[in-house]
Structure formats: C-alpha cells, structure tokens
Amino acid sequence: MVKELDTPWINVKSFHLRYESTPAEYHQARREFTEAGLQITGGGTITLHEDTDEDVGKYFEYARLAGMPLMVIAPRPEVLPRIEQFVKRYGIQVAIHNHGPEDQYFPAPSDALKVIRNMDPRVGLCVDVGHAVRTGKDVVQEIADA
C-alpha cells in the first residue's frame, strides 16, 4: 500500500513491530523495511501515561532499536517533564498527537502547545487536522500557532 502511494516513508506502529521484540527482531525488521525501499520516519501513536523512568525509558529504547527518529505520542501532561528528559538523553523527537473532543488531555493542538511551549524544541506536535476540526477550533489558526 505504501509503495502504491509512491513514497518511501513509513510510521511504524506496534502491530508492525511489537514493543516486546528482541534486539535481533528489531534488527531484522529494520533490514526488511530497508530492503522493501522504506524509511522509518517515526513510530506511534505511543501512549505514555506512567510517570516512571522504567516505563518512559522502555518506549525510547524501543524507538532507538527500531531506528525511529521521532515518536508520535499520547501522553498525560504530568509525564511530559520526564519525557523531555528522555528526549534530551536519546536525541529522539516526540510529537503529541491530538485526539479530538473525547481526549481528556490534548483534544486540540493548542491544548498541547500550552504545556510544551517552553520545552526542548524536539518536544512538538503531530497535528491531526480531522480531530482538530471536531473540537470546533479554527484549524488554520491552530496550525499557525503551532
């Protein structure tokens, strides 16, 4: 399907490459993506709700082993300072994905922007336009502000 779109870029989800995979399985998967002419540009959406080094760290290690330069995330706001520490440690960017009115933390991009505005610039947004429209906010303004 990706090849039919005539693009080499792919965002990997956990059903493509399980969080619980071994280093050898990560290596094999990366080789298979490369041999298929695909470049991993990111992974997720990864839910980060547990505010511990162990939990946050396992997802950054997953991203590192899978060769992801970016993680699309759905965090709880209180976990973001810890996530920022891991961004600095691993050099892997994160982008908060907004999920619309039913998302209790980040329904629109502006909700996430309020929390990350003064964080490391590698902590950013993954603007889901469809979900943003459902919030009733001005999507063009949301993108301009982001």
N, CA, C and O atoms as a GROMACS GRO file, in nm:
protein
  584
    1MET      N    1   0.084  -0.120   0.000
    1MET     CA    2   0.000   0.000   0.000
    1MET      C    3   0.087   0.125   0.000
    1MET      O    4   0.059   0.221  -0.072
    2VAL      N    5   0.193   0.124   0.080
    2VAL     CA    6   0.282   0.240   0.085
    2VAL      C    7   0.348   0.261  -0.050
    2VAL      O    8   0.361   0.375  -0.096
    3LYS      N    9   0.391   0.154  -0.113
    3LYS     CA   10   0.454   0.166  -0.245
    3LYS      C   11   0.357   0.224  -0.348
    3LYS      O   12   0.398   0.298  -0.438
    4GLU      N   13   0.230   0.190  -0.337
    4GLU     CA   14   0.130   0.244  -0.429
    4GLU      C   15   0.118   0.395  -0.414
    4GLU      O   16   0.081   0.465  -0.509
    5LEU      N   17   0.148   0.446  -0.296
    5LEU     CA   18   0.145   0.590  -0.273
    5LEU      C   19   0.271   0.658  -0.326
    5LEU      O   20   0.280   0.781  -0.325
    6ASP      N   21   0.367   0.579  -0.372
    6ASP     CA   22   0.492   0.628  -0.428
    6ASP      C   23   0.570   0.713  -0.327
    6ASP      O   24   0.619   0.821  -0.359
    7THR      N   25   0.580   0.661  -0.205
    7THR     CA   26   0.658   0.728  -0.101
    7THR      C   27   0.742   0.623  -0.028
    7THR      O   28   0.697   0.509  -0.009
    8PRO      N   29   0.862   0.660   0.011
    8PRO     CA   30   0.944   0.564   0.085
    8PRO      C   31   0.926   0.574   0.237
    8PRO      O   32   0.981   0.492   0.311
    9TRP      N   33   0.852   0.672   0.284
    9TRP     CA   34   0.847   0.699   0.428
    9TRP      C   35   0.733   0.626   0.496
    9TRP      O   36   0.622   0.614   0.444
   10ILE      N   37   0.766   0.576   0.617
   10ILE     CA   38   0.665   0.500   0.692
   10ILE      C   39   0.675   0.531   0.841
   10ILE      O   40   0.784   0.550   0.895
   11ASN      N   41   0.560   0.535   0.905
   11ASN     CA   42   0.550   0.548   1.050
   11ASN      C   43   0.510   0.410   1.102
   11ASN      O   44   0.407   0.354   1.063
   12VAL      N   45   0.593   0.355   1.190
   12VAL     CA   46   0.574   0.219   1.239
   12VAL      C   47   0.486   0.219   1.363
   12VAL      O   48   0.504   0.301   1.454
   13LYS      N   49   0.392   0.128   1.366
   13LYS     CA   50   0.306   0.110   1.484
   13LYS      C   51   0.343  -0.021   1.552
   13LYS      O   52   0.414  -0.104   1.495
   14SER      N   53   0.295  -0.038   1.672
   14SER     CA   54   0.333  -0.157   1.748
   14SER      C   55   0.285  -0.287   1.683
   14SER      O   56   0.339  -0.393   1.713
   15PHE      N   57   0.185  -0.282   1.595
   15PHE     CA   58   0.146  -0.406   1.528
   15PHE      C   59   0.240  -0.438   1.412
   15PHE      O   60   0.238  -0.551   1.362
   16HIS      N   61   0.322  -0.341   1.368
   16HIS     CA   62   0.427  -0.369   1.270
   16HIS      C   63   0.551  -0.427   1.339
   16HIS      O   64   0.615  -0.519   1.288
   17LEU      N   65   0.581  -0.371   1.455
   17LEU     CA   66   0.700  -0.409   1.530
   17LEU      C   67   0.666  -0.396   1.678
   17LEU      O   68   0.657  -0.287   1.733
   18ARG      N   69   0.646  -0.511   1.741
   18ARG     CA   70   0.598  -0.515   1.880
   18ARG      C   71   0.696  -0.450   1.977
   18ARG      O   72   0.818  -0.458   1.960
   19TYR      N   73   0.641  -0.387   2.079
   19TYR     CA   74   0.723  -0.328   2.185
   19TYR      C   75   0.812  -0.433   2.252
   19TYR      O   76   0.923  -0.402   2.295
   20GLU      N   77   0.763  -0.554   2.261
   20GLU     CA   78   0.832  -0.661   2.333
   20GLU      C   79   0.932  -0.736   2.245
   20GLU      O   80   0.985  -0.838   2.288
   21SER      N   81   0.960  -0.688   2.127
   21SER     CA   82   1.054  -0.757   2.037
   21SER      C   83   1.194  -0.759   2.097
   21SER      O   84   1.228  -0.678   2.184
   22THR      N   85   1.272  -0.854   2.049
   22THR     CA   86   1.411  -0.864   2.093
   22THR      C   87   1.498  -0.774   2.005
   22THR      O   88   1.455  -0.734   1.897
   23PRO      N   89   1.619  -0.741   2.050
   23PRO     CA   90   1.709  -0.663   1.964
   23PRO      C   91   1.730  -0.728   1.827
   23PRO      O   92   1.736  -0.657   1.726
   24ALA      N   93   1.740  -0.859   1.822
   24ALA     CA   94   1.756  -0.928   1.692
   24ALA      C   95   1.632  -0.907   1.604
   24ALA      O   96   1.645  -0.888   1.483
   25GLU      N   97   1.514  -0.911   1.664
   25GLU     CA   98   1.390  -0.889   1.586
   25GLU      C   99   1.383  -0.744   1.535
   25GLU      O  100   1.338  -0.721   1.424
   26TYR      N  101   1.427  -0.648   1.616
   26TYR     CA  102   1.432  -0.508   1.570
   26TYR      C  103   1.526  -0.496   1.451
   26TYR      O  104   1.493  -0.433   1.350
   27HIS      N  105   1.642  -0.557   1.463
   27HIS     CA  106   1.742  -0.552   1.355
   27HIS      C  107   1.685  -0.613   1.227
   27HIS      O  108   1.700  -0.556   1.119
   28GLN      N  109   1.621  -0.728   1.239
   28GLN     CA  110   1.561  -0.795   1.123
   28GLN      C  111   1.452  -0.708   1.060
   28GLN      O  112   1.445  -0.695   0.938
   29ALA      N  113   1.368  -0.650   1.144
   29ALA     CA  114   1.259  -0.566   1.092
   29ALA      C  115   1.315  -0.444   1.019
   29ALA      O  116   1.266  -0.408   0.912
   30ARG      N  117   1.416  -0.381   1.076
   30ARG     CA  118   1.477  -0.265   1.010
   30ARG      C  119   1.533  -0.305   0.875
   30ARG      O  120   1.517  -0.232   0.777
   31ARG      N  121   1.599  -0.421   0.868
   31ARG     CA  122   1.653  -0.470   0.742
   31ARG      C  123   1.541  -0.493   0.640
   31ARG      O  124   1.554  -0.458   0.523
   32GLU      N  125   1.430  -0.553   0.686
   32GLU     CA  126   1.318  -0.579   0.595
   32GLU      C  127   1.256  -0.450   0.542
   32GLU      O  128   1.222  -0.441   0.424
   33PHE      N  129   1.243  -0.349   0.628
   33PHE     CA  130   1.191  -0.220   0.580
   33PHE      C  131   1.285  -0.161   0.476
   33PHE      O  132   1.241  -0.113   0.371
   34THR      N  133   1.415  -0.164   0.505
   34THR     CA  134   1.515  -0.109   0.412
   34THR      C  135   1.512  -0.184   0.279
   34THR      O  136   1.514  -0.122   0.173
   35GLU      N  137   1.508  -0.316   0.285
   35GLU     CA  138   1.506  -0.397   0.162
   35GLU      C  139   1.379  -0.372   0.082
   35GLU      O  140   1.379  -0.387  -0.040
   36ALA      N  141   1.272  -0.333   0.148
   36ALA     CA  142   1.146  -0.301   0.078
   36ALA      C  143   1.148  -0.158   0.024
   36ALA      O  144   1.052  -0.115  -0.040
   37GLY      N  145   1.258  -0.087   0.048
   37GLY     CA  146   1.268   0.051  -0.001
   37GLY      C  147   1.197   0.152   0.087
   37GLY      O  148   1.164   0.261   0.041
   38LEU      N  149   1.173   0.116   0.212
   38LEU     CA  150   1.100   0.203   0.304
   38LEU      C  151   1.194   0.260   0.410
   38LEU      O  152   1.286   0.192   0.456
   39GLN      N  153   1.168   0.384   0.448
   39GLN     CA  154   1.247   0.450   0.550
   39GLN      C  155   1.157   0.481   0.669
   39GLN      O  156   1.055   0.547   0.655
   40ILE      N  157   1.195   0.432   0.786
   40ILE     CA  158   1.118   0.459   0.908
   40ILE      C  159   1.142   0.604   0.948
   40ILE      O  160   1.256   0.643   0.976
   41THR      N  161   1.036   0.682   0.952
   41THR     CA  162   1.048   0.823   0.992
   41THR      C  163   0.997   0.846   1.134
   41THR      O  164   1.026   0.949   1.195
   42GLY      N  165   0.924   0.750   1.186
   42GLY     CA  166   0.872   0.764   1.322
   42GLY      C  167   0.792   0.643   1.362
   42GLY      O  168   0.782   0.545   1.288
   43GLY      N  169   0.737   0.651   1.482
   43GLY     CA  170   0.656   0.542   1.534
   43GLY      C  171   0.548   0.594   1.625
   43GLY      O  172   0.563   0.697   1.690
   44GLY      N  173   0.439   0.520   1.629
   44GLY     CA  174   0.332   0.556   1.721
   44GLY      C  175   0.198   0.557   1.650
   44GLY      O  176   0.187   0.530   1.530
   45THR      N  177   0.103   0.587   1.724
   45THR     CA  178   0.100   0.666   1.845
   45THR      C  179   0.130   0.578   1.966
   45THR      O  180   0.075   0.469   1.981
   46ILE      N  181   0.220   0.628   2.053
   46ILE     CA  182   0.263   0.558   2.172
   46ILE      C  183   0.204   0.629   2.294
   46ILE      O  184   0.227   0.748   2.315
   47THR      N  185   0.130   0.554   2.372
   47THR     CA  186   0.068   0.610   2.493
   47THR      C  187   0.171   0.612   2.605
   47THR      O  188   0.230   0.509   2.637
   48LEU      N  189   0.191   0.728   2.664
   48LEU     CA  190   0.286   0.743   2.774
   48LEU      C  191   0.211   0.801   2.894
   48LEU      O  192   0.204   0.923   2.911
   49HIS      N  193   0.156   0.713   2.976
   49HIS     CA  194   0.076   0.758   3.090
   49HIS      C  195   0.142   0.733   3.224
   49HIS      O  196   0.102   0.792   3.325
   50GLU      N  197   0.243   0.646   3.227
   50GLU     CA  198   0.306   0.611   3.355
   50GLU      C  199   0.431   0.698   3.375
   50GLU      O  200   0.523   0.695   3.293
   51ASP      N  201   0.434   0.773   3.482
   51ASP     CA  202   0.543   0.868   3.507
   51ASP      C  203   0.658   0.804   3.583
   51ASP      O  204   0.686   0.838   3.697
   52THR      N  205   0.724   0.708   3.515
   52THR     CA  206   0.842   0.643   3.573
   52THR      C  207   0.949   0.634   3.466
   52THR      O  208   0.919   0.626   3.347
   53ASP      N  209   1.075   0.633   3.509
   53ASP     CA  210   1.185   0.616   3.415
   53ASP      C  211   1.174   0.481   3.344
   53ASP      O  212   1.202   0.471   3.224
   54GLU      N  213   1.134   0.379   3.416
   54GLU     CA  214   1.125   0.245   3.358
   54GLU      C  215   1.026   0.243   3.242
   54GLU      O  216   1.056   0.190   3.135
   55ASP      N  217   0.907   0.300   3.262
   55ASP     CA  218   0.806   0.295   3.158
   55ASP      C  219   0.841   0.385   3.041
   55ASP      O  220   0.839   0.340   2.926
   56VAL      N  221   0.874   0.509   3.067
   56VAL     CA  222   0.908   0.601   2.958
   56VAL      C  223   1.033   0.550   2.885
   56VAL      O  224   1.039   0.553   2.762
   57GLY      N  225   1.130   0.503   2.961
   57GLY     CA  226   1.254   0.455   2.902
   57GLY      C  227   1.236   0.338   2.808
   57GLY      O  228   1.306   0.329   2.708
   58LYS      N  229   1.143   0.248   2.840
   58LYS     CA  230   1.126   0.131   2.752
   58LYS      C  231   1.077   0.172   2.614
   58LYS      O  232   1.110   0.107   2.514
   59TYR      N  233   0.998   0.278   2.606
   59TYR     CA  234   0.949   0.324   2.476
   59TYR      C  235   1.057   0.398   2.398
   59TYR      O  236   1.063   0.389   2.276
   60PHE      N  237   1.141   0.472   2.468
   60PHE     CA  238   1.253   0.537   2.400
   60PHE      C  239   1.353   0.432   2.351
   60PHE      O  240   1.412   0.447   2.243
   61GLU      N  241   1.373   0.328   2.428
   61GLU     CA  242   1.463   0.221   2.386
   61GLU      C  243   1.403   0.148   2.266
   61GLU      O  244   1.475   0.111   2.173
   62TYR      N  245   1.273   0.127   2.267
   62TYR     CA  246   1.201   0.069   2.153
   62TYR      C  247   1.226   0.154   2.027
   62TYR      O  248   1.259   0.102   1.921
   63ALA      N  249   1.209   0.285   2.042
   63ALA     CA  250   1.229   0.375   1.928
   63ALA      C  251   1.374   0.371   1.879
   63ALA      O  252   1.399   0.369   1.759
   64ARG      N  253   1.468   0.370   1.972
   64ARG     CA  254   1.610   0.365   1.935
   64ARG      C  255   1.641   0.238   1.858
   64ARG      O  256   1.702   0.243   1.751
   65LEU      N  257   1.600   0.124   1.911
   65LEU     CA  258   1.630  -0.004   1.848
   65LEU      C  259   1.558  -0.020   1.713
   65LEU      O  260   1.610  -0.085   1.622
   66ALA      N  261   1.441   0.040   1.702
   66ALA     CA  262   1.365   0.032   1.576
   66ALA      C  263   1.412   0.135   1.474
   66ALA      O  264   1.368   0.132   1.359
   67GLY      N  265   1.500   0.226   1.514
   67GLY     CA  266   1.552   0.326   1.422
   67GLY      C  267   1.457   0.441   1.396
   67GLY      O  268   1.455   0.498   1.287
   68MET      N  269   1.378   0.475   1.496
   68MET     CA  270   1.281   0.584   1.483
   68MET      C  271   1.342   0.716   1.530
   68MET      O  272   1.383   0.727   1.645
   69PRO      N  273   1.350   0.815   1.443
   69PRO     CA  274   1.400   0.945   1.487
   69PRO      C  275   1.294   1.026   1.561
   69PRO      O  276   1.324   1.129   1.621
   70LEU      N  277   1.168   0.979   1.555
   70LEU     CA  278   1.056   1.053   1.614
   70LEU      C  279   0.954   0.955   1.669
   70LEU      O  280   0.926   0.852   1.608
   71MET      N  281   0.897   0.989   1.785
   71MET     CA  282   0.786   0.912   1.841
   71MET      C  283   0.662   1.001   1.844
   71MET      O  284   0.666   1.111   1.899
   72VAL      N  285   0.555   0.955   1.785
   72VAL     CA  286   0.425   1.023   1.796
   72VAL      C  287   0.364   0.968   1.925
   72VAL      O  288   0.351   0.847   1.943
   73ILE      N  289   0.326   1.061   2.015
   73ILE     CA  290   0.286   1.017   2.149
   73ILE      C  291   0.151   1.072   2.190
   73ILE      O  292   0.103   1.173   2.138
   74ALA      N  293   0.091   1.003   2.286
   74ALA     CA  294  -0.033   1.046   2.351
   74ALA      C  295  -0.006   1.038   2.502
   74ALA      O  296  -0.044   0.940   2.567
   75PRO      N  297   0.060   1.140   2.557
   75PRO     CA  298   0.099   1.134   2.698
   75PRO      C  299  -0.004   1.197   2.791
   75PRO      O  300  -0.095   1.267   2.747
   76ARG      N  301   0.013   1.171   2.920
   76ARG     CA  302  -0.054   1.250   3.022
   76ARG      C  303   0.034   1.372   3.044
   76ARG      O  304   0.156   1.361   3.040
   77PRO      N  305  -0.026   1.490   3.068
   77PRO     CA  306   0.054   1.612   3.084
   77PRO      C  307   0.162   1.602   3.191
   77PRO      O  308   0.271   1.655   3.173
   78GLU      N  309   0.132   1.536   3.302
   78GLU     CA  310   0.230   1.530   3.411
   78GLU      C  311   0.352   1.445   3.378
   78GLU      O  312   0.452   1.449   3.451
   79VAL      N  313   0.346   1.367   3.271
   79VAL     CA  314   0.460   1.284   3.231
   79VAL      C  315   0.556   1.361   3.139
   79VAL      O  316   0.669   1.318   3.117
   80LEU      N  317   0.512   1.473   3.086
   80LEU     CA  318   0.592   1.546   2.988
   80LEU      C  319   0.729   1.591   3.038
   80LEU      O  320   0.824   1.584   2.960
   81PRO      N  321   0.746   1.637   3.162
   81PRO     CA  322   0.883   1.671   3.205
   81PRO      C  323   0.978   1.551   3.198
   81PRO      O  324   1.094   1.566   3.160
   82ARG      N  325   0.931   1.434   3.234
   82ARG     CA  326   1.014   1.314   3.226
   82ARG      C  327   1.041   1.280   3.078
   82ARG      O  328   1.154   1.243   3.043
   83ILE      N  329   0.940   1.291   2.994
   83ILE     CA  330   0.957   1.264   2.851
   83ILE      C  331   1.063   1.359   2.794
   83ILE      O  332   1.148   1.317   2.716
   84GLU      N  333   1.057   1.485   2.833
   84GLU     CA  334   1.156   1.583   2.785
   84GLU      C  335   1.298   1.540   2.824
   84GLU      O  336   1.391   1.555   2.745
   85GLN      N  337   1.316   1.486   2.944
   85GLN     CA  338   1.448   1.437   2.987
   85GLN      C  339   1.496   1.326   2.894
   85GLN      O  340   1.614   1.321   2.857
   86PHE      N  341   1.405   1.236   2.856
   86PHE     CA  342   1.442   1.126   2.767
   86PHE      C  343   1.469   1.176   2.625
   86PHE      O  344   1.554   1.121   2.555
   87VAL      N  345   1.397   1.278   2.581
   87VAL     CA  346   1.425   1.339   2.451
   87VAL      C  347   1.569   1.389   2.448
   87VAL      O  348   1.641   1.367   2.351
   88LYS      N  349   1.609   1.456   2.554
   88LYS     CA  350   1.746   1.508   2.563
   88LYS      C  351   1.848   1.394   2.570
   88LYS      O  352   1.954   1.403   2.507
   89ARG      N  353   1.818   1.290   2.643
   89ARG     CA  354   1.910   1.178   2.660
   89ARG      C  355   1.927   1.099   2.531
   89ARG      O  356   2.040   1.062   2.495
   90TYR      N  357   1.817   1.071   2.461
   90TYR     CA  358   1.820   0.985   2.343
   90TYR      C  359   1.835   1.061   2.211
   90TYR      O  360   1.876   1.003   2.111
   91GLY      N  361   1.801   1.190   2.211
   91GLY     CA  362   1.803   1.265   2.086
   91GLY      C  363   1.690   1.226   1.993
   91GLY      O  364   1.695   1.254   1.873
   92ILE      N  365   1.587   1.163   2.048
   92ILE     CA  366   1.470   1.123   1.969
   92ILE      C  367   1.360   1.227   1.994
   92ILE      O  368   1.327   1.258   2.108
   93GLN      N  369   1.306   1.280   1.885
   93GLN     CA  370   1.200   1.379   1.896
   93GLN      C  371   1.068   1.312   1.934
   93GLN      O  372   1.048   1.193   1.909
   94VAL      N  373   0.978   1.390   1.995
   94VAL     CA  374   0.842   1.343   2.021
   94VAL      C  375   0.744   1.446   1.968
   94VAL      O  376   0.773   1.565   1.964
   95ALA      N  377   0.628   1.398   1.926
   95ALA     CA  378   0.523   1.484   1.874
   95ALA      C  379   0.390   1.439   1.936
   95ALA      O  380   0.347   1.325   1.917
   96ILE      N  381   0.326   1.530   2.008
   96ILE     CA  382   0.199   1.498   2.073
   96ILE      C  383   0.087   1.498   1.968
   96ILE      O  384   0.068   1.595   1.895
   97HIS      N  385   0.015   1.388   1.964
   97HIS     CA  386  -0.097   1.371   1.871
   97HIS      C  387  -0.226   1.410   1.942
   97HIS      O  388  -0.261   1.351   2.044
   98ASN      N  389  -0.296   1.508   1.886
   98ASN     CA  390  -0.425   1.548   1.943
   98ASN      C  391  -0.534   1.451   1.897
   98ASN      O  392  -0.532   1.404   1.783
   99HIS      N  393  -0.629   1.421   1.987
   99HIS     CA  394  -0.729   1.319   1.956
   99HIS      C  395  -0.874   1.366   1.964
   99HIS      O  396  -0.964   1.283   1.978
  100GLY      N  397  -0.898   1.495   1.955
  100GLY     CA  398  -1.035   1.543   1.946
  100GLY      C  399  -1.105   1.558   2.079
  100GLY      O  400  -1.044   1.540   2.185
  101PRO      N  401  -1.234   1.592   2.075
  101PRO     CA  402  -1.309   1.628   2.196
  101PRO      C  403  -1.308   1.525   2.308
  101PRO      O  404  -1.317   1.561   2.425
  102GLU      N  405  -1.298   1.396   2.273
  102GLU     CA  406  -1.301   1.295   2.378
  102GLU      C  407  -1.166   1.276   2.446
  102GLU      O  408  -1.157   1.203   2.545
  103ASP      N  409  -1.062   1.340   2.395
  103ASP     CA  410  -0.928   1.332   2.456
  103ASP      C  411  -0.926   1.425   2.577
  103ASP      O  412  -0.937   1.547   2.563
  104GLN      N  413  -0.913   1.368   2.695
  104GLN     CA  414  -0.918   1.448   2.818
  104GLN      C  415  -0.793   1.533   2.839
  104GLN      O  416  -0.795   1.625   2.921
  105TYR      N  417  -0.684   1.505   2.766
  105TYR     CA  418  -0.561   1.580   2.786
  105TYR      C  419  -0.532   1.679   2.673
  105TYR      O  420  -0.507   1.796   2.700
  106PHE      N  421  -0.535   1.632   2.549
  106PHE     CA  422  -0.496   1.716   2.436
  106PHE      C  423  -0.595   1.702   2.319
  106PHE      O  424  -0.562   1.641   2.218
  107PRO      N  425  -0.714   1.759   2.332
  107PRO     CA  426  -0.811   1.749   2.224
  107PRO      C  427  -0.768   1.824   2.097
  107PRO      O  428  -0.795   1.778   1.986
  108ALA      N  429  -0.702   1.938   2.114
  108ALA     CA  430  -0.659   2.020   2.000
  108ALA      C  431  -0.510   2.050   2.014
  108ALA      O  432  -0.455   2.041   2.124
  109PRO      N  433  -0.444   2.085   1.905
  109PRO     CA  434  -0.302   2.118   1.913
  109PRO      C  435  -0.271   2.228   2.016
  109PRO      O  436  -0.169   2.222   2.084
  110SER      N  437  -0.358   2.327   2.026
  110SER     CA  438  -0.334   2.437   2.120
  110SER      C  439  -0.333   2.390   2.265
  110SER      O  440  -0.267   2.451   2.349
  111ASP      N  441  -0.403   2.282   2.295
  111ASP     CA  442  -0.402   2.228   2.432
  111ASP      C  443  -0.263   2.173   2.466
  111ASP      O  444  -0.215   2.190   2.578
  112ALA      N  445  -0.200   2.108   2.370
  112ALA     CA  446  -0.065   2.056   2.392
  112ALA      C  447   0.037   2.170   2.391
  112ALA      O  448   0.132   2.171   2.469
  113LEU      N  449   0.016   2.266   2.302
  113LEU     CA  450   0.111   2.376   2.289
  113LEU      C  451   0.125   2.454   2.420
  113LEU      O  452   0.234   2.502   2.452
  114LYS      N  453   0.017   2.467   2.493
  114LYS     CA  454   0.022   2.537   2.622
  114LYS      C  455   0.121   2.470   2.717
  114LYS      O  456   0.188   2.537   2.795
  115VAL      N  457   0.129   2.339   2.712
  115VAL     CA  458   0.213   2.262   2.804
  115VAL      C  459   0.358   2.255   2.756
  115VAL      O  460   0.449   2.253   2.839
  116ILE      N  461   0.380   2.250   2.625
  116ILE     CA  462   0.516   2.226   2.574
  116ILE      C  463   0.586   2.353   2.526
  116ILE      O  464   0.703   2.347   2.487
  117ARG      N  465   0.519   2.464   2.527
  117ARG     CA  466   0.572   2.589   2.469
  117ARG      C  467   0.717   2.617   2.509
  117ARG      O  468   0.796   2.658   2.424
  118ASN      N  469   0.753   2.596   2.633
  118ASN     CA  470   0.887   2.630   2.682
  118ASN      C  471   0.977   2.508   2.698
  118ASN      O  472   1.081   2.516   2.764
  119MET      N  473   0.938   2.396   2.641
  119MET     CA  474   1.020   2.276   2.649
  119MET      C  475   1.121   2.272   2.536
  119MET      O  476   1.120   2.356   2.446
  120ASP      N  477   1.209   2.174   2.543
  120ASP     CA  478   1.305   2.149   2.437
  120ASP      C  479   1.231   2.149   2.302
  120ASP      O  480   1.124   2.090   2.292
  121PRO      N  481   1.286   2.213   2.200
  121PRO     CA  482   1.216   2.220   2.070
  121PRO      C  483   1.192   2.086   2.005
  121PRO      O  484   1.116   2.077   1.908
  122ARG      N  485   1.256   1.981   2.055
  122ARG     CA  486   1.232   1.846   2.000
  122ARG      C  487   1.105   1.784   2.058
  122ARG      O  488   1.068   1.672   2.022
  123VAL      N  489   1.039   1.855   2.149
  123VAL     CA  490   0.908   1.815   2.201
  123VAL      C  491   0.806   1.899   2.123
  123VAL      O  492   0.794   2.019   2.146
  124GLY      N  493   0.734   1.836   2.031
  124GLY     CA  494   0.647   1.911   1.942
  124GLY      C  495   0.509   1.851   1.927
  124GLY      O  496   0.460   1.781   2.015
  125LEU      N  497   0.448   1.881   1.813
  125LEU     CA  498   0.310   1.842   1.786
  125LEU      C  499   0.300   1.759   1.660
  125LEU      O  500   0.376   1.777   1.564
  126CYS      N  501   0.206   1.668   1.661
  126CYS     CA  502   0.162   1.595   1.543
  126CYS      C  503   0.017   1.637   1.524
  126CYS      O  504  -0.073   1.580   1.586
  127VAL      N  505  -0.005   1.734   1.442
  127VAL     CA  506  -0.139   1.793   1.428
  127VAL      C  507  -0.228   1.701   1.344
  127VAL      O  508  -0.204   1.680   1.225
  128ASP      N  509  -0.330   1.647   1.409
  128ASP     CA  510  -0.431   1.569   1.338
  128ASP      C  511  -0.544   1.665   1.304
  128ASP      O  512  -0.625   1.701   1.389
  129VAL      N  513  -0.548   1.705   1.179
  129VAL     CA  514  -0.644   1.806   1.134
  129VAL      C  515  -0.788   1.760   1.154
  129VAL      O  516  -0.873   1.839   1.196
  130GLY      N  517  -0.816   1.634   1.125
  130GLY     CA  518  -0.952   1.582   1.141
  130GLY      C  519  -1.000   1.591   1.285
  130GLY      O  520  -1.112   1.636   1.311
  131HIS      N  521  -0.916   1.549   1.378
  131HIS     CA  522  -0.953   1.559   1.519
  131HIS      C  523  -0.964   1.705   1.563
  131HIS      O  524  -1.052   1.740   1.642
  132ALA      N  525  -0.876   1.791   1.511
  132ALA     CA  526  -0.881   1.933   1.548
  132ALA      C  527  -1.012   1.997   1.501
  132ALA      O  528  -1.070   2.078   1.572
  133VAL      N  529  -1.057   1.961   1.383
  133VAL     CA  530  -1.184   2.014   1.330
  133VAL      C  531  -1.299   1.978   1.424
  133VAL      O  532  -1.388   2.059   1.450
  134ARG      N  533  -1.295   1.855   1.475
  134ARG     CA  534  -1.404   1.810   1.562
  134ARG      C  535  -1.410   1.888   1.694
  134ARG      O  536  -1.513   1.886   1.762
  135THR      N  537  -1.302   1.955   1.732
  135THR     CA  538  -1.304   2.034   1.856
  135THR      C  539  -1.377   2.166   1.836
  135THR      O  540  -1.413   2.233   1.934
  136GLY      N  541  -1.400   2.205   1.711
  136GLY     CA  542  -1.467   2.331   1.684
  136GLY      C  543  -1.372   2.450   1.679
  136GLY      O  544  -1.415   2.563   1.660
  137LYS      N  545  -1.242   2.424   1.695
  137LYS     CA  546  -1.145   2.533   1.691
  137LYS      C  547  -1.111   2.566   1.546
  137LYS      O  548  -1.132   2.485   1.456
  138ASP      N  549  -1.058   2.685   1.524
  138ASP     CA  550  -1.014   2.730   1.392
  138ASP      C  551  -0.886   2.655   1.358
  138ASP      O  552  -0.780   2.686   1.411
  139VAL      N  553  -0.895   2.557   1.269
  139VAL     CA  554  -0.782   2.470   1.238
  139VAL      C  555  -0.666   2.549   1.177
  139VAL      O  556  -0.550   2.522   1.209
  140VAL      N  557  -0.696   2.645   1.092
  140VAL     CA  558  -0.589   2.724   1.031
  140VAL      C  559  -0.512   2.799   1.141
  140VAL      O  560  -0.389   2.806   1.137
  141GLN      N  561  -0.584   2.854   1.237
  141GLN     CA  562  -0.519   2.923   1.349
  141GLN      C  563  -0.441   2.824   1.436
  141GLN      O  564  -0.331   2.856   1.482
  142GLU      N  565  -0.496   2.707   1.458
  142GLU     CA  566  -0.427   2.605   1.537
  142GLU      C  567  -0.291   2.572   1.473
  142GLU      O  568  -0.190   2.562   1.542
  143ILE      N  569  -0.290   2.556   1.341
  143ILE     CA  570  -0.166   2.524   1.270
  143ILE      C  571  -0.071   2.643   1.273
  143ILE      O  572   0.049   2.626   1.293
  144ALA      N  573  -0.124   2.762   1.252
  144ALA     CA  574  -0.039   2.883   1.256
  144ALA      C  575   0.024   2.900   1.393
  144ALA      O  576   0.142   2.934   1.403
  145ASP      N  577  -0.051   2.876   1.498
  145ASP     CA  578   0.004   2.888   1.632
  145ASP      C  579   0.109   2.781   1.661
  145ASP      O  580   0.208   2.806   1.730
  146ALA      N  581   0.084   2.663   1.607
  146ALA     CA  582   0.182   2.554   1.626
  146ALA      C  583   0.312   2.587   1.555
  146ALA      O  584   0.406   2.508   1.560
   0.00000   0.00000   0.00000
